[in-house]
Amino acid sequence: MPEAVVPCCLLLLLLTLPLSAGSLPAGGVDLIARTPYSLDAGSTVPVRERLIALERRLVQQQQPCTGLLIVFVQLSGGRPPHLAGDTLSLAIDAFAPGHRTPRLVLRGDNEAVADALSSAATLADRDSYYVVLILLLPDLGNSLPGTLLQTTARLFPLALKLLLLGSPAAPTDEELSAARTLLAALWQTERALRALTIWYRPATGLLIGAYDPFEPPAGRFYTLAGPNRTDLPTDLAAFGRRMNLRGSAITVYGFEAAMAYRRQDIDMLPRTFPARRPGSTHASRDALLDALFGADVEAVRELARRMNFTPVVHHMRANFGFKMANGTFTGVLGRLVARDAWLSMNVYFLKDYETRDLQFGAAVYQDSLCVFVQAAGMLPDWLLIFRCFTPTLWIGVWSTVAVVSLCYLALTLLIAIYRPAWEHGRQHTGNVSRDQPQQDLTGLVGQIVGALLTAPTNGFHRTTTHQKLFVAFGLIWGLTITGAFQGSLVDVYTTPTSMKNLDTLAELDASGLSITVTAPALIVDVFGTERPGSTLGNLKRRLVIETATNRSAAYGVLGGRTAGLIRNQDFVRLSTKYLGRDGTPRLHRMRQCPRSYTLAYLYPRGSPLYRAANDHTLHFLQHGLYAKWQREAAHIVRANRALKVQRYAVQAGRTAGQAVTLRLDHLLLPFMVLGAGFALGVVCFAWECRALLTAAVAVRNQR
């Protein structure tokens, strides 16, 4: 918490600063004690009251009462030492009376003060609103304060920055112009909104110089005769959801992704869902928003409506972006780090992007990062007959046929062995059958197999009672199996069936496929920190960066040469783009995902829109708006996919619910079996003819 961080940072910083009990070392920074006022009462009391009024209006009304750190900065030179000390003491007495509020006093030249502020920024939270920077200057004639202020604004972008100008005379036109130039430069370069110039010593009274960047057409500098005005620019960052930007143009960078789909991809609903938002034109500032749809797009549009700004959305071909070897960032990340964009249109994974110049908003939702591979494809029609039963059932059926056939042969052989003894006993009774043909083993196998498969057979009149009973139960079993086979055959022919796809990370590891990624940042954490040898460790070694940015992520996956990574919510859109001519998918999403991420919007660190936009985002989440936008976008994408699959299926003659016309492709296997049997019969006939001819030739030679 900032209440706990700020005092500790102050203590550590004070221990590192060079202190002196006497005069200030050359170029050094020190902590000074309060000194008695050397000015007369007639001039001190009014100035003190003015500063106290400023403190009440700008500090007590905008800043929290606890955990506040006030930093006083006074550059060396410009005023006599005793007057400078009196001015600093006066400011300390007004803004940090007593010892209730932690304060840090920095005195020295521009370089030393900048180094001390940099050290303080590394110890304290740079994004907090718990810092007030008070810069004591004699006037704005020196060029050094501009550089120091830019450094300060970069280190403490959200801190309240007050430039106390101690000139006893009223500001001239040149000073007002210099103040306007300084505040405008702070806004244009560092987006510093909470900065004021204050002339507190003139006899005419207190004068405040403020710069409002949201005043049309291009910002306005104005002065106030007192701190009682309620619409100072410094109040905007503290207003939260009440922030009104008065139609200002806000630069946003984005691209098409999950929850920011292209409307032109919804090609099956041209009338109800046109390629561009109704009422939009190609020349409008939010042309990209009008060409996209999804939860991210609706959130930006709703933010613009509630905060009253005009989004100027620029398309970024490099997408999310990443950190390069030279330390620069590409894509939207690079725009945010350079502060060229106010916020990102797309949500980002909540992870480390190797920079402290960015900050995340509230967590929006969670999504999985999945692996997609080439779909295994549909089974050929002539192999569909094997899908009637599962492999286990097929093995059980044919094993049963083999076992029953062997048992039938064994029973027949046992009867043949014990029949002579039985016949010998019947000779004494005079009831002996002299005509008992010898059983053919091949014929016996054909009889029992035909019975099990409900095929027509003959010769059962010569079997014994035991054999007939055995065959009868085989016929009942065969009738049941045949009925189940015929019933399942209808479903197999009418329901498209694909071959086995990769569904687990272990199967992906065994396949040996490489995994293509477009963002190098994913290589670090998508498969964790597993070492080679485990499944995740082996997959991490196969990650390959796609260097050709003009190719789609599915380019190599469609060829079966590699696998890819994609967000779970984005796979439906991608799979719809790559459908077969008969409506079958060409890409397959694995069921086991390597990692899940929390997603959030990304802002430049210290963005003045952060607090207000984040409050609105939380409002969207709490009231179910974001979930509603997600459901609507997902429904549109799924409906477009279903309509496209149905159209392709109709063109291919595979419409569900209609009768399927059996073609030669479906019954190719029986014809292949018949052809193989005919060919085998021809071969056997030729072999027998050859044997007969050989025997005939041998007999003739013997004669």
Order of alpha helices (4+ residues) and beta strands (2+ residues): alpha-alpha-beta-alpha-beta-alpha-beta-alpha-beta-alpha-beta-beta-beta-beta-beta-alpha-beta-alpha-beta-alpha-beta-beta-beta-alpha-alpha-alpha-alpha-beta-alpha-alpha-beta-alpha-beta-alpha-beta-beta-alpha-alpha-alpha
